[in-house]
Amino acid sequence: MKGYIEERAIEVAKFIIASNATVRETAKKFGISKSTVHKDVTERLEKINPELAVKARKVLEFNKAERHLRGGLATKEKYMRITSKKNKK
């Protein structure tokens, strides 16, 4: 594995742990795809630094467990904005 890939995988994991970031937020921050973030954390990091991999995976699992809640809140806010615009007219 190339050195820069290993460095990126470690930086991605540290960012996820420090900020409780989602895969999307991490991908946007580092300018890489969501699948690359996922592969870095689940496969590559396991070989480089297993302890760090476990910590990062816990954050990602927590975010995955809560994503349906965040999606519901986003939808609720969307319709609240639409309704408030209609009421103003």
C-alpha positions in Angstrom: 0.0 0.0 0.0 1.3 3.5 -0.9 2.4 5.7 2.0 0.0 8.5 1.2 -3.0 6.2 1.4 -1.9 5.0 4.8 -1.5 8.6 6.0 -4.9 9.5 4.6 -6.6 6.5 6.3 -5.1 7.6 9.7 -6.1 11.2 9.2 -9.6 10.3 8.2 -10.0 8.1 11.2 -8.7 10.8 13.6 -11.1 13.3 12.0 -14.0 11.0 12.4 -13.2 10.2 16.1 -12.5 13.9 17.0 -15.6 15.4 15.4 -18.0 12.4 15.4 -18.3 13.1 11.7 -20.4 11.1 9.3 -19.0 9.5 6.2 -20.4 12.3 4.0 -18.9 15.0 6.2 -15.6 13.3 6.1 -15.6 12.7 2.4 -16.4 16.4 1.8 -13.7 17.5 4.2 -11.0 15.4 2.5 -12.2 15.7 -1.0 -12.7 11.9 -1.5 -15.7 9.7 -2.2 -17.8 8.1 0.5 -16.7 4.7 -0.6 -13.1 5.6 -0.2 -13.8 6.9 3.4 -15.5 3.6 4.2 -12.8 1.5 2.7 -10.1 3.5 4.5 -11.7 3.0 7.9 -13.0 -0.6 7.5 -10.2 -2.3 5.5 -7.0 -0.3 5.2 -6.9 1.1 8.7 -7.5 -2.4 10.2 -4.1 -3.4 8.8 -2.3 -0.2 9.7 -3.7 0.6 13.2 -6.4 -1.8 14.5 -7.0 0.1 17.7 -7.7 3.3 15.8 -9.9 1.4 13.4 -12.1 0.1 16.2 -12.6 3.6 17.6 -13.5 5.0 14.2 -15.8 2.2 13.4 -17.7 2.8 16.6 -18.4 6.4 15.6 -19.5 5.3 12.1 -21.8 2.6 13.6 -23.4 5.1 15.9 -23.9 7.5 13.0 -25.4 4.7 10.9 -27.8 3.8 13.7 -29.0 7.4 14.0 -29.2 8.3 10.3 -32.9 7.6 10.0 -33.5 10.1 12.8 -31.5 12.8 11.1 -33.3 12.1 7.8 -36.7 12.4 9.5 -35.7 15.7 11.1 -34.4 17.1 7.8 -37.7 16.1 6.1 -39.7 17.7 8.9 -37.7 20.9 8.6 -38.2 20.9 4.8 -42.0 20.8 5.1 -42.0 23.3 7.9 -40.2 25.8 5.6 -42.6 25.0 2.8 -45.6 25.5 5.1 -44.3 28.8 6.5 -43.8 30.2 3.0 -47.3 29.3 2.0 -48.7 30.9 5.2 -46.8 34.2 4.4 -48.5 34.6 1.0 
